[in-house]
Amino acid sequence: MSSQNNTRGGGAWSAIRRVAASDRLSGLIMLSFALVGLVLANLPATAHLFEAITETHIAVPHTNLDLPIGHWAQDGLLTIFFLTVGLDLKQELTTGSLANPKAAAVPMLCAVGGMITPPILFVAVTALLAQYGPGPAGDLVLTTTGSEIPFGEMARGWAVPTATDIAFSLAVLALFAKALPGSIRAFLMTLATVDDLLAIILIAVFFSALNAWYWFIGIAACAAAWACLVRLKRVPWPCVAVVGILAWVMMFEAGVHPTLAGVLVGLLTPAREVHGEPTPRAERYAGKLQPFSALLALPVFALFATGVHFESLTPGLMLSPLVIALIVALVVGKPLGIMATAWLSTHVGGLKMAKGLRVRDMFPAACACGIGFTVSFLIASLAYDNPELSAEARFGVLVGSLIAAAISGVLLSRQSKRYEREAAAGRSVTVND
């Protein structure tokens, strides 16, 4: 009986890991939770209960940690996702697509171009939609769902459309582009990985309010302890867990967004084989954390991130200057920046695409990079203190990401069918020969 239970438990865990490893399924689960959060927060029957749950505070005794559940999902649970990102980044930088900068130069530059263009479009669109009004000191103000907002306050969201959600973009590829060559997926993976790294730097630089300096000594001590512990032949996991939690607390106290503790310790994990092990520890740990990240941290974060209440969730909300600016920045700005950078780097800079790829082949995948979602939600909550603006920004990210996913899905499906026809024609010629 015991062995049967173990077999069933192992089979269930294997099934969970397969679902988490599927870009398609994990992406759909996260999207479902995001839509459920939006509905629960705005249905009259559930809105009050959902808000009460979101705002319920949970405190850690004898500390300054006293956060509502919604913030625990953002600042605490999302750390698992960022730890996975840190481990993946370390592996890519050590032995993966980023280990050879020359081979990865074009997608790396495209990631930069894809982060620069959306903020420019965002600020330009908000300025175009702005109107002069009775703002303080004659400031340019915007009318958004009945409220007049100074332009300077609105423009604080410039960083919201900079991020690409790697999980969702790969989910779109898995759903609509089964016949695409691996080089396109590798290009997107490299681009999105660099995008993640740049987004992490952006959060650390622009959305951290630094406090007392001595907390950074604690962070450095935790980092050193983690680096030593995870290199031991037998890793003392209770000690590692304590060090990781302390690093998170010290990040929080220092004023740096605490999820970056996950990135820090992930980057300090060995990405080459040690002690005769068959696989690198960073790769192995990322694989073990993936189910918790894809099926717990991200869905719960998406549930609370989109669970914002609007007094009137109507089509008129789509006319909000903030929503329009984010849609344009994500749907137009991302592919525009990526494609322009790819063209300039290959036609002017003399760099080369992967063998068999042309710049125009990347357009459908570039459109998929307009799916902001996870990190964009996080930046929206950090950029705006005004609850109304934060809510509208997250709504704009959701709508813009869905539009980008739909456009890229159609284009990727057509591109995949073209590759299928070309492959079939090639096989036919081979048989006739």
Secondary structure as GFF3:
##gff-version 3
##sequence-region A 1 433
A	DSSP	alpha_helix	2	21	.	.	.	ID=ss1
A	DSSP	alpha_helix	23	42	.	.	.	ID=ss2
A	DSSP	alpha_helix	47	55	.	.	.	ID=ss3
A	DSSP	beta_strand	57	59	.	.	.	ID=ss4
A	DSSP	beta_strand	66	68	.	.	.	ID=ss5
A	DSSP	alpha_helix	69	71	.	.	.	ID=ss6
A	DSSP	pi_helix	72	77	.	.	.	ID=ss7
A	DSSP	alpha_helix	78	94	.	.	.	ID=ss8
A	DSSP	alpha_helix	105	129	.	.	.	ID=ss9
A	DSSP	beta_strand	131	132	.	.	.	ID=ss10
A	DSSP	three_ten_helix	136	138	.	.	.	ID=ss11
A	DSSP	beta_strand	140	144	.	.	.	ID=ss12
A	DSSP	beta_strand	147	150	.	.	.	ID=ss13
A	DSSP	alpha_helix	151	154	.	.	.	ID=ss14
A	DSSP	three_ten_helix	155	162	.	.	.	ID=ss15
A	DSSP	alpha_helix	166	176	.	.	.	ID=ss16
A	DSSP	alpha_helix	182	206	.	.	.	ID=ss17
A	DSSP	alpha_helix	214	229	.	.	.	ID=ss18
A	DSSP	alpha_helix	237	254	.	.	.	ID=ss19
A	DSSP	alpha_helix	260	267	.	.	.	ID=ss20
A	DSSP	alpha_helix	281	292	.	.	.	ID=ss21
A	DSSP	pi_helix	293	297	.	.	.	ID=ss22
A	DSSP	alpha_helix	298	305	.	.	.	ID=ss23
A	DSSP	three_ten_helix	315	319	.	.	.	ID=ss24
A	DSSP	alpha_helix	321	328	.	.	.	ID=ss25
A	DSSP	pi_helix	329	333	.	.	.	ID=ss26
A	DSSP	alpha_helix	334	347	.	.	.	ID=ss27
A	DSSP	three_ten_helix	359	362	.	.	.	ID=ss28
A	DSSP	alpha_helix	363	368	.	.	.	ID=ss29
A	DSSP	alpha_helix	374	383	.	.	.	ID=ss30
A	DSSP	alpha_helix	387	432	.	.	.	ID=ss31
###
